Amino acid sequence: MFDPITFWMQGTVMWMKVFKQQQEAYIRMLGAFAEKIPHEDCTALAREAEAMKAVLKPSNTPRKPTMTKKKNVSEVTLAPA
């Protein structure tokens, strides 16, 4: 006898297995990438952060955005072909 619930469950289980395999492959890939990243010690990282502070010093004066005048369509000219 045909049981639609059993048929539906078999399809669902199959897709759950596929989804789990994809997740596991993705995690393995991320692990492989993480192994290739160079590991720095904390002193080199701190030295680099201090060097970036001097370069990326924020300005004390706030800047206001400036608006440019929009051109009308009639003012736009096309270049001769």
C-alpha positions as CSV (number, residue, x, y, z in Angstrom):
1,M,0.0,0.0,0.0
2,F,1.2,3.5,-0.9
3,D,1.8,5.6,2.2
4,P,2.4,9.3,1.4
5,I,3.9,10.1,4.8
6,T,6.6,7.4,4.4
7,F,7.3,8.6,0.9
8,W,7.6,12.2,2.1
9,M,9.9,11.2,5.0
10,Q,12.2,9.3,2.7
11,G,12.7,12.3,0.5
12,T,13.2,14.6,3.5
13,V,15.8,12.3,5.0
14,M,17.7,12.2,1.8
15,W,17.8,16.0,1.5
16,M,18.8,16.3,5.2
17,K,21.8,14.0,4.4
18,V,22.8,16.0,1.4
19,F,22.6,19.3,3.5
20,K,24.7,17.7,6.3
21,Q,27.3,16.6,3.8
22,Q,27.5,20.1,2.3
23,Q,27.9,21.6,5.8
24,E,30.7,19.2,6.7
25,A,32.5,19.8,3.5
26,Y,32.2,23.6,4.1
27,I,33.6,23.3,7.6
28,R,36.5,21.1,6.4
29,M,37.2,23.7,3.7
30,L,37.2,26.6,6.3
31,G,39.5,24.5,8.5
32,A,41.9,24.0,5.6
33,F,41.9,27.7,4.9
34,A,42.5,28.5,8.6
35,E,45.6,26.3,8.6
36,K,47.1,28.3,5.8
37,I,46.8,31.7,7.6
38,P,50.1,32.9,9.0
39,H,50.0,33.0,12.8
40,E,51.6,36.1,14.2
41,D,52.7,36.5,17.8
42,C,51.0,39.1,19.9
43,T,54.0,41.5,20.0
44,A,54.1,41.8,16.2
45,L,50.4,42.3,16.1
46,A,50.5,45.0,18.8
47,R,53.4,46.8,16.9
48,E,51.4,46.8,13.7
49,A,48.3,48.2,15.5
50,E,50.4,51.0,17.1
51,A,51.9,51.9,13.7
52,M,48.4,52.1,12.2
53,K,47.2,54.4,14.9
54,A,49.7,57.1,13.8
55,V,48.7,56.8,10.2
56,L,44.9,56.7,10.8
57,K,44.7,59.7,13.2
58,P,41.3,61.2,13.0
59,S,41.0,65.0,12.4
60,N,39.6,67.2,15.1
61,T,37.6,69.5,12.8
62,P,34.2,68.2,11.7
63,R,33.5,68.4,8.0
64,K,30.2,69.3,6.5
65,P,29.2,67.6,3.3
66,T,29.1,69.9,0.3
67,M,26.4,69.7,-2.3
68,T,27.1,70.2,-5.9
69,K,24.7,71.9,-8.3
70,K,22.8,69.4,-10.4
71,K,22.7,70.1,-14.2
72,N,19.4,70.3,-16.0
73,V,18.9,67.9,-18.8
74,S,18.8,70.8,-21.2
75,E,22.3,72.0,-20.1
76,V,23.9,68.6,-20.8
77,T,25.4,68.6,-24.3
78,L,26.4,65.5,-26.2
79,A,29.8,65.2,-27.8
80,P,29.8,65.3,-31.6
81,A,30.0,61.9,-33.1
